[in-house]
Amino acid sequence: MPDVIMVGGGICGLQLAALLASDGMEVVVLEKLAHLGGRAFLWEKDGFIVDNGIHLIRFGPKSATAKVFQRLGRPLPLVNLGTNFVAFPEGRVVELPLSNAKLAEGGLISAEEAKQARELFRSLQSQDPRELLETSVAEWMDRWKIGGGLRHYFHLVSAAMQVCPFLARASAGEMLLNLGRAFAKGYPAMYPAQGWGYIYEVLIEAIKAKGEVRTGARVRKVVVEQGRAKGVELESGERLTADRVVINLPCQQLFEVLDQALVPAEFAALCKGLQPTAGLSIDYGLNRRVSEDRGLWYLWEPMSFGIFTSNLCPELAPPGKQLLTWFMPADVADMKDPGRAQAIESALERAIFQLFPELEPAVEWRRALRLTMVDGAEVNTSQHRNRRPGYRVPGIDGLFLVGDSLKAPGAGGDIGHESVLRAYQEITGKRLEL
């Protein structure tokens, strides 16, 4: 009998399973698909290794992911991004500042606006940003009369950091909390020097040292007896027993494997009502190098961002070739509507080709993904960190959750990685101190 059963082999489930295995627990990971990684899986085509979207590691060596790897005793080599730029429709290109001290550099924010920004940040020493969790970014900026380049800056931060360019619903408190963490840690987003493939290899190796990883293993239901999780039943009819079960699924999908009648009605409603982030991702496999840039490029219209990932990790593209991934946050409804999604895709591609004139003739292949779930929960005023589920399923002992739809701090993929550390503490009673 294993100590823990992990339902779902996404990146968060694998990190948590590896941590538990490093403590000596036997963990069995059950993934219904033929591949691991969930929404962060790797796709291989003609010698290219492609992320499923843009997956950076915010805070680099001070990130939750780096903590996991330190605990596993394996290094996580990371590379710095280069300079980030913003391109406006009229052809103006400016640098996007990455720290509080450099707000006035690069041309996006004027010296007077940078002074206003510093006053804003000082004001937060007397007002906890948590008081603004249910205040929208638009309302907050209007209250402070923020305009010009500084307004552009906060709009870009909300779009990129929180995957929410919709300022009327994006949470100002969450944005400021996340900016504060970024400034305090001193590390911008970084990329794995050996790609995400190395990350998966290390995690799987750690799990298999004590347990098992199964793909193509679909869980029919979590078995609950007398208010306690006892294991799972697979669609094959096989039943596995364990003292603890962890579900690594978006909360919206929780009741695909768990009887909803077993949990409080308000908890079920909270899980099922979460709105995910969504967007359009376009990958380009290029038959030659068209750029040496190593930083993110932002388009103001349509608001989106992209990066030549093979410039950061050359192994992601065959010699002499190049890989570019571009992402545009969008409404779920737009991604579900074929007509609107096609119009968005066409407009985005026109803007990318206009920004990089040498790109279109170099395209060897392209992949467009209309994603109705990028992150499990959009960080907005109605589902900030205090309004998302925790790491235990109420009413059922021994049943835990991990993933990017939970109440962990952060935004975007950070939520999932941070949830790993907090779920680990819930399960073991130990805080991961490194």
Beta strands, then each sheet from edge to edge (+ up, - down):
strand 1: 4-7
strand 2: 27-31
strand 3: 42-45
strand 4: 48-51
strand 5: 78-80
strand 6: 85-87
strand 7: 93-95
strand 8: 190-192
strand 9: 212-215
strand 10: 219-225
strand 11: 228-234
strand 12: 239-241
strand 13: 244-247
strand 14: 278-286
strand 15: 297-299
strand 16: 304-307
strand 17: 322-330
strand 18: 363-371
strand 19: 399-401
sheet 1: 9+ 2+ 1+ 13+ 19+
sheet 2: 3+ 4-
sheet 3: 5+ 8-
sheet 4: 7+ 6- 15- 16+ 17- 14+ 18-
sheet 5: 10+ 11- 12+
end
